[in-house]
Each structure stands twice: as structure tokens, then as C-alpha cells.
Amino acid sequence: MRLHVGSVPEPTDFVPNPPWRAMREPSVWIMQLIATPIGIVTSAVLATLWFLIGDFEGAIMPPTISGFLLSFAAITLVHELIHAATHPGQGLTSRSLLGVWPSKLLFYAHYDGELTRNRFIAILLMPFLCMSLAPLLFSVAIGAVPGWVVYVSVFNALLACGDLFGATMVLLQVSPGASVHNHGYWTYWKLTGEETCIVAAEDSDGNREVTPRNASAEEVELQEE
């Protein structure tokens, strides 16, 4: 796993030429503008469910500003690590990176390789499922949990707004069984088995040699694992 500061880096071994198709998606700021209301509604619904059917005891919110800031950092880190753990190789290969994009106020876990559509969606949704939904279901099934678990569950639902928006975009635009690949921030997809273009070399003038080959996302994931 690598660490990165700045915009999502573009891969050196991927060219988004046909048959790769660009997914229709907004810029970072527009995405955050659209996704934030989704996060607010989701966290509000989750908080309501906690008070209606959940079982918890003790204080919910951190008592101090410093406690809130520390909890924000911890929740964000665990959130991104769960994303990375869902990558091929459980986030331990050089293709996985954790990053922060200060100018966009964005934290991210990025996989620099080809993925199946379902794996891509799972990566997006896993922090919400593990940190927000699972604790509520556990509370309903087993019994009382500490109040801070409610805080983590609800606050993480707010942080997952971009993930929920992204997963919805993929479900609406990308065909089942397709392969997905990021080129920096932007997302591309193709039907599995379609000929793809791999950069084989780059000469001194910066001209890239492109070699076509057939490879499924499953093959790529197996190679990474």
C-alpha cells in the first residue's frame, strides 16, 4: 500500500481508449455538492432507526472539541482502510493507495488497476455496511452497545455520502459483468472480453506504444492476489 498527497494519480499502464467508455460523472466539487444531502438524509434515517429499534447505553457524542476532532480522524482512517481491505490483495499490493486531496477536502482509497463491476461496487459500499449498518443490526440482534458506537455509525453514514452516490452511478451506468478502471479521479468501463489497450512502452519523444490484448478483470485480480 502506498500513501499519496494530492489528486488521484493516473496509472502509467492504462490508456482509456476504446472499447473503454467514460462513465458520466460530475467533477469533485459538484459530486460533493450532490452527495452531501444524500449523506445528511442517510445519517438522519440511521439515527432515527437507532432510537426506534437500536439498543445502546452511555454517552453518544464526544464531550469535547478535541475529542470530536480525534474521532473524525479515527473514523476517516478506518473508513478508508476498509475500502483498501476490499481491494484485490486486501490493500497490501502496490496498486492500492491511501490519499488526501487537500484542495478538494477529499480523503480516498484508490486501486490502480482493473476491477469487476461488482468488486468496484463492493469497495464503495463496504465502509457503510461495516461501520454504519452492521452495528445497528448487531444491536438489534444481540443487545445494548456503547453509545459511542451509535455516534460512529451515524457519523460514518455522513462520510459515506460520496460512496453511496458513486455506487448508484455505477449501478445505473455500468453493465453487469463489465470491467471498471479508474484513470485518476475519472471512471471508465468496458464489457468483459472486449479488446483493451495496454501501454507497452514510451519512447524518448513521449510517444506511447499501445498493444491490444484481451484480459478480463477477474484475470487481473487473480494476478494481483
N, C-alpha and C positions, 0 to 999 in steps of 0.2 A: 504494500500500500504506500502511496505517495501523498505528500502534503503540498498544497498549492495555494498561493495568494493571487487573486486577480480573476479575470474572466475565465470561463471554462475553456481549457486548452483544446485546440483542434488536433486530431490524430494525424500522424505522419504517414500512415499506411492505409488511408481510406480516402477515396475520391467520390463525392456524391453525384457521379454521372449516372445516366440511365443504365439499368432499369430502376435505380433508386429514385423515389419520389419524395419531395419535400412535404412534410406534414404542415398543414395550415395552423400556425400558432402565433400568438402575439409576442411583442418584444418583452423584455424582462419587466419593465415598469408597468406596462399595460397588463401583463399577466398578474402581477401583484395587486393591481387595482381591481381586477376582476375576481381574483381568488380570495382576497381578504374578506369580502362579505360572505363567501362560502364558508370560510373558517369561523367567522363570528356566529353564523347560524348553526353550524355543526357543533361548535363548543356549547352554545346555548341549549341545543337539543340534548346533548350529552349530560350537561349539568342538570337539566330537568329530570332526565332518566335516573341519574344518581339519587336525586332527592325523592323520586317516586318509588323506585324499586331497589336501589342500592342499599348497602348496609355498611356504615362506616362510623368511626368514633375518633374523637380528638380534633385538634385544630386542622384547618384545611390550608389556609394561606400562610406563607412565611411571615413572621411577625415584624420584620424589619426590611428596609430598602436593600441593605446588603444581602440579606437572605434571599430576597426576590431575585437580585442580580445573579447570585450564585446558583440559584435553582434554574434560572433561564439558561445559564451556560451549561449546566449539567444536563438538562433536558435536551437542549440542542445537540450536544455532543452524542448522547445516547441515541437520539433520533437518527443522526447521520451515520452512526456506527451500525445501526440496524439496517439502514439502506445498504451499506457496504457489505454486511454479512450475507445479504441476499444475492450479491454478485456471484458469478462463477468463481470458484476458488475461495468462497467465503470472504472476499475482500482482501485476500493475502497476496494477490499477484500484482505485478507492476501496472496492470491495466486499471486497477482501482485507485481512486484518489479522493481525499477529503479536501475541500477547498472553501475559501471565504472570498467573496467578491465585494470588497468594502464599498465601492462606488455605487453598487446596486443594493446594498444592505442584504446580501444573499449568502446563505450557507448552503453547501451542496456536497453530495457524494456522487461521484461520476465514474462510469465504467467506459473505458476507451476501447470498445470492441463491439462485435455483433451479438445481438441477443434475439431470442424468440420474443414474439409479441407478448405471450403470457408471462414470460420471465420478466420482461420490462414492466408490465403492469404490477406484478408481484413486488418488484423492487420499490415501486412508487407507494404501494399501499401498506407494506409490511410495518412501518413505524406506527401508523394509525391503528392497525389491527392489534399490534403487540402492546402498545403503550396506552391507548385510549379505550378500545373496545374490550380487549381481554380482561383488564382489571374489573370492569363493570360486570361482565359475565361471571368472573370468579367470585365477586362479592355476592351476586345473586345465588350462585350455586353453593358456596362454602360458608359464607358468613361475613362478619364485620372485618373491614380492613382499616388501617390507619387513615386518618383524614388527609394526610399529605398525598396519598395515592389518588384521591379524588382530584386534588389540585394538578398533579402530573397528568392524569387522564384528560382533564378538560383543557389544560393549557397546551398540551401536545396536539389536541384536535385543532386548536387555532393555528399552531405552527404547521400543521399538515395541509393547510389550505391549498398550497401550490401543488402538492402531491395529488390531492383529490381532483383538482382541476386538470392536471396533466393526465391522470388515468382516464378521466372522462373523455378528453380529446383523443387519446389513443383508441379507446373503445369505439368512438364514433367514426374515426377516420381510417384506422388500420385494419386490414382484412385478417380474420382468424388464420393462424398458421403462418403469418408473414414474419419476416425478419426485420429488426429495428436496429438502427445505428445512429448515434449522436455525432454531429460534426460541430464541435464546440457546444454552444447552447442549443443549436437547432437540431431537429429530429428528422431522420429520413427512414423510409421503409421500402421494402420490396417483397414480392411473393417469393417464398422459399423455392429454390431451384432455378430462379432466373439468373442469367449470367451477370456476374458482378465484376467490377474493375478494381484491381489491386495495384497500387503503385509499386513498381519493381525497382526503379532506380531514378536518380535525378542527376543530370549532367552538370558541368561547370557553369552553363548558362542558365540553369534553373529550369530546364525543360524536363518534364516528367515522362518516364516511360511507363505506359499503362498496359498491364497484362490481364486479359479476361480469364476467368475461371469460374467454375460452379462450386459453391460451397453453401451448405445450409447453416443456419445459426446453431443448430444442435451440434454440428461438427466443430464449430469454433469454440463452443462452450466446453466440449469434451477435451479439446486441445488445451484450453486454459486450465481445466481441472487436473 
